[in-house]
């Protein structure tokens, strides 16, 4: 009788294992190099956004062991053409999938040119603690050693992992998991181009499982190895469900431009944004977000007109310090802190949907 009971318990366990549903993951395709086609397997010339989402899925059948996967084609563009309209559409669709349609995670295939900006935008506008992972590739789908299939597999593994919940939006490239705030494209062509600029990776994927073994202070990092996501830091900056920014009823975003700093810098680009009545301007300044003197004069005039000015830096790592070499409190400028110019622009656009008060905007830069 005891042996029979043991057999029945074993059978019950086997049945319970078999009926456990796999995570339900949606892949949203937007184009990019991962969907690109080259003239030949060794050619550096290719056209982005040529392959559809189902073709991408069919190329990596191993993903089906990790999750219940389906896909949709939102757009099919090179990410150099990414724009506000697509951002709003993408954020709203992800919120719908995670909050209304019962998906456990979303993977977004995306070109690498502007992936870091899209990731940060979604990090501020997705209203769910379920995983959202962006993946792409540096080589087209037809290239030798194309990195897209491996990145897609690792991204699905991360999205399917319970360990990824609550970590905000991440990029999964070259087996690394990188948080949306810190991720930066560091090289024009290398497959190892994506890195955490200031804080490093948040985790990795190993044998199909996301492993997180450290906590991030601005929110998320890791890498992917053999299909398992391993996380080694936790992020503290606000994101996703903690974010005050809501795009549900938005059909456009405030106009914000970036002015690049250099020696003997012309004030004309800054003046052009002022004349065009932009809502905000980000300075990609020299050093610690410094202005060339002629550009500084135009920035002061912009503030008089109510245009918010955010100081960031063209230097790839390190913070733009509040009230450092520039007296932000005196001139009512905002310091971008660790955000690079392109991400500072994203946050300023969203901040301007809530307020035009420079002090409140500075708080957003401290919190997000």
C-alpha positions in Angstrom: 0.0 0.0 0.0 2.8 2.3 0.9 4.5 1.6 -2.5 1.2 2.3 -4.3 0.8 5.6 -2.5 4.3 6.6 -3.6 3.6 5.7 -7.2 0.3 7.7 -7.1 2.2 10.7 -5.6 4.8 10.5 -8.4 2.2 10.3 -11.1 0.4 13.3 -9.6 3.7 15.3 -9.7 4.3 14.3 -13.3 0.9 15.4 -14.3 1.2 18.7 -12.5 4.5 19.4 -14.2 3.0 18.7 -17.6 0.0 21.0 -17.1 2.0 24.0 -16.0 1.5 26.6 -18.7 4.5 28.2 -20.3 4.8 32.0 -20.0 2.8 33.8 -22.6 5.2 36.1 -24.5 4.4 38.5 -27.3 7.1 39.6 -29.8 6.5 43.1 -31.3 8.6 43.7 -34.4 9.6 47.2 -35.4 12.2 46.4 -38.0 15.9 47.2 -37.8 19.0 45.3 -38.7 17.6 42.1 -37.0 15.1 42.1 -39.8 17.6 43.3 -42.4 18.8 41.7 -45.6 22.3 42.1 -47.1 23.5 42.0 -50.6 25.6 39.0 -49.7 26.6 37.0 -46.5 29.8 39.1 -46.2 28.5 42.5 -47.4 28.4 45.4 -45.0 25.6 47.0 -47.2 22.1 45.9 -46.2 18.5 47.2 -46.0 16.9 47.2 -42.6 13.4 46.2 -41.8 12.9 43.7 -44.7 12.0 40.5 -42.8 8.6 40.0 -41.0 8.0 39.0 -37.4 6.9 35.4 -38.2 10.1 34.8 -40.2 12.1 36.0 -37.1 10.2 33.6 -34.9 10.4 30.7 -37.3 14.2 31.1 -37.4 14.5 30.4 -33.7 12.3 27.3 -33.0 14.1 26.7 -29.7 12.2 29.6 -28.2 9.1 27.5 -28.2 10.5 25.5 -25.3 10.7 28.6 -23.2 7.4 30.2 -23.8 4.1 30.3 -25.6 5.1 32.8 -28.3 3.2 34.9 -30.8 4.1 38.0 -32.8 2.9 41.1 -34.4 4.4 43.7 -36.8 4.0 47.2 -35.4 6.1 48.9 -38.0 9.1 47.8 -40.2 11.6 50.6 -40.3 15.3 51.2 -39.6 15.5 52.7 -36.1 17.2 55.8 -37.5 13.6 56.7 -38.5 12.1 56.0 -35.1 9.7 58.8 -34.1 7.3 60.0 -31.4 4.3 58.5 -33.2 5.8 55.0 -33.1 6.9 55.4 -29.5 3.3 56.3 -28.4 1.8 53.5 -30.4 4.3 51.0 -29.0 3.9 52.1 -25.4 0.1 51.9 -25.6 0.2 48.5 -27.3 2.5 47.1 -24.6 0.3 48.3 -21.9 -2.7 46.7 -23.6 -0.9 43.4 -24.0 0.3 43.2 -20.4 -2.6 44.8 -18.6 -5.6 43.6 -20.7 -4.7 40.6 -22.8 -2.9 38.5 -20.2 0.6 38.4 -21.6 3.4 37.6 -19.2 6.1 39.6 -21.0 6.9 41.5 -24.2 9.9 41.3 -26.4 10.5 44.2 -28.9 12.7 43.7 -31.9 14.3 47.0 -32.7 17.1 48.6 -34.7 20.2 49.5 -32.7 20.6 53.1 -33.7 18.0 54.4 -31.3 17.3 51.4 -29.2 18.5 53.0 -26.0 16.1 55.9 -26.4 13.1 53.7 -27.1 14.0 51.5 -24.1 14.2 54.6 -21.8 10.9 56.0 -23.2 9.2 52.6 -22.5 10.8 52.5 -19.0 8.9 55.7 -18.2 5.6 54.9 -19.9 4.9 51.1 -19.5 2.5 50.6 -16.7 3.3 47.0 -15.7 6.0 45.2 -13.6 6.0 42.4 -16.2 9.2 42.1 -18.3 9.7 44.2 -21.4 12.9 43.3 -23.3 14.3 45.0 -26.4 16.5 43.0 -28.7 18.2 43.7 -32.0 21.3 42.8 -33.9 24.5 44.3 -35.4 24.5 42.0 -38.4 21.6 41.5 -40.8 19.7 38.2 -40.8 21.5 37.1 -44.0 25.0 37.9 -42.7 27.6 35.3 -41.6 27.3 34.8 -37.8 24.1 36.9 -37.6 23.6 37.8 -34.0 19.9 38.4 -34.2 18.7 34.8 -33.6 20.8 34.5 -30.4 19.7 37.9 -29.1 16.0 37.0 -29.8 16.3 33.7 -28.0 18.0 35.3 -25.0 15.4 38.1 -24.9 12.6 35.6 -24.8 14.4 33.7 -22.1 14.7 36.9 -20.0 11.0 37.9 -20.7 9.9 34.4 -19.7 11.8 34.4 -16.4 10.0 35.1 -13.1 13.3 36.8 -12.0 12.8 39.5 -14.5 9.6 40.8 -13.0 9.7 44.3 -11.5 13.1 45.2 -13.0 11.8 47.7 -15.6 12.5 47.8 -19.3 15.8 46.2 -20.4 17.9 45.6 -23.5 19.2 42.1 -24.1 22.2 42.2 -26.5 25.2 39.8 -26.8 23.9 37.8 -23.8 23.9 40.9 -21.5 20.9 42.3 -19.8 21.2 46.1 -19.5 18.8 48.5 -17.8 17.1 51.2 -19.9 18.5 54.1 -18.1 22.2 53.1 -18.3 22.4 51.2 -21.6 24.4 52.9 -24.3 25.6 51.9 -27.8 29.3 52.2 -27.6 30.6 51.1 -31.0 29.3 51.6 -34.5 29.6 48.0 -35.7 30.8 45.6 -33.0 28.3 43.0 -31.8 29.4 43.8 -28.2 28.5 47.4 -28.7 25.8 47.7 -26.0 27.1 48.3 -22.5 26.0 49.8 -19.2 27.7 53.2 -19.5 28.0 54.0 -15.8 26.9 50.9 -13.8 27.5 47.9 -16.0 25.1 45.0 -16.8 22.2 44.0 -14.5 22.3 40.3 -15.3 22.7 37.6 -17.9 20.8 34.6 -19.3 21.9 31.0 -18.5 20.2 27.8 -19.6 16.9 29.6 -20.2 16.7 31.2 -16.8 17.1 34.8 -15.8 19.5 35.2 -12.9 19.8 38.4 -10.9 22.6 38.5 -8.3 23.0 42.2 -7.7 20.8 45.2 -7.2 20.9 48.4 -9.4 20.7 51.9 -8.0 19.1 53.4 -11.1 17.3 50.3 -12.2 18.4 47.1 -13.9 21.4 45.0 -15.2 22.5 41.4 -16.2 23.4 39.1 -19.1 22.1 36.0 -20.9 24.0 32.7 -21.0 22.7 29.5 -22.5 19.1 30.6 -22.2 19.1 31.5 -18.5 18.7 35.1 -17.3 21.1 35.9 -14.4 20.7 39.3 -12.6 23.4 40.8 -10.5 22.2 44.3 -9.6 19.0 46.0 -8.7 17.9 49.5 -9.9 16.6 52.2 -7.6 15.4 54.9 -10.0 11.7 55.1 -10.6 10.3 53.3 -13.7 7.2 51.6 -15.2 4.6 51.2 -12.4 6.3 53.9 -10.3 6.3 56.4 -13.1 4.0 59.4 -13.1 4.1 59.7 -16.9 1.1 58.4 -18.8 0.8 58.4 -22.6 -2.7 56.9 -22.7 -4.4 60.0 -23.9 -1.5 61.6 -25.8 -1.3 61.8 -29.6 1.9 63.9 -29.7 4.8 64.9 -27.5 6.3 68.3 -26.7 9.0 69.5 -29.1 12.6 69.1 -27.7 15.8 69.5 -29.6 19.5 68.7 -28.9 22.3 71.2 -29.5 25.8 69.7 -29.7 28.7 71.6 -28.1 32.2 72.0 -29.5 35.1 74.5 -29.6 34.0 77.9 -31.1 30.5 76.6 -31.2 27.9 78.5 -33.3 24.8 79.7 -31.5 22.7 79.2 -34.7 21.3 75.8 -33.8 20.2 76.9 -30.3 18.7 80.1 -31.8 16.9 78.0 -34.5 15.1 76.0 -31.8 14.2 79.2 -30.0 12.8 80.7 -33.1 10.9 77.6 -33.9 9.3 77.8 -30.4 10.5 74.5 -29.2 9.3 73.5 -25.7 12.7 72.5 -24.5 16.3 72.2 -25.5 19.0 69.8 -24.4 22.6 70.8 -24.5 25.1 68.1 -25.3 27.7 70.2 -23.7 31.5 69.9 -23.4 32.9 68.5 -20.2 30.5 68.8 -17.3 27.7 70.1 -19.6 29.4 73.4 -20.3 28.2 76.0 -22.9 30.3 77.9 -25.4 29.8 81.6 -24.4 27.8 82.6 -27.4 25.5 79.6 -27.0 25.1 80.4 -23.3 23.8 83.8 -24.2 21.1 82.3 -26.4 20.2 79.8 -23.7 19.5 82.7 -21.3 17.2 84.2 -23.9 15.4 80.9 -24.3 14.8 80.8 -20.5 13.3 84.2 -20.7 10.8 82.9 -23.3 9.9 80.0 -21.0 11.9 77.3 -22.9 13.4 74.8 -20.5 17.1 74.1 -20.9 18.7 70.8 -19.8 22.4 70.5 -19.6 23.9 67.1 -20.5 27.3 66.2 -21.9 28.8 64.9 -25.1 31.2 62.9 -22.8 30.0 59.3 -22.9 30.1 58.5 -19.1 29.8 60.3 -15.9 27.3 62.8 -14.5 26.5 66.3 -15.5 26.6 67.8 -12.1 23.9 70.0 -10.6 25.2 73.5 -9.8 28.8 72.5 -10.7 30.6 74.6 -13.2 27.3 76.2 -14.2 25.0 77.8 -11.5 21.8 76.0 -12.5 19.9 77.5 -9.6 20.8 81.0 -10.7 19.9 80.5 -14.4 17.0 78.0 -13.9 18.7 75.3 -15.9 18.2 71.6 -15.3 21.2 69.2 -14.9 20.8 65.9 -16.7 22.9 64.0 -14.1 23.7 60.6 -15.5 21.4 60.8 -18.5 23.1 61.3 -21.9 21.7 63.9 -24.3 19.4 61.6 -26.2 17.8 60.1 -23.0 17.7 63.6 -21.4 15.6 64.6 -24.4 13.2 61.7 -23.7 12.7 62.6 -20.1 12.3 66.3 -20.8 9.6 65.6 -23.4 7.7 63.5 -20.9 8.3 65.9 -18.0 6.8 68.7 -20.1 3.6 66.8 -20.4 3.3 67.3 -16.6 4.8 70.7 -15.9 7.0 73.6 -17.2 8.4 74.3 -13.8 12.2 73.9 -14.0 12.5 72.9 -10.3 10.0 70.1 -10.7 11.7 68.9 -13.9 15.0 68.8 -12.0 13.3 66.5 -9.4 12.2 64.2 -12.3 15.8 64.0 -13.4 16.8 63.1 -9.9 14.1 60.4 -9.6 14.1 58.8 -13.0 
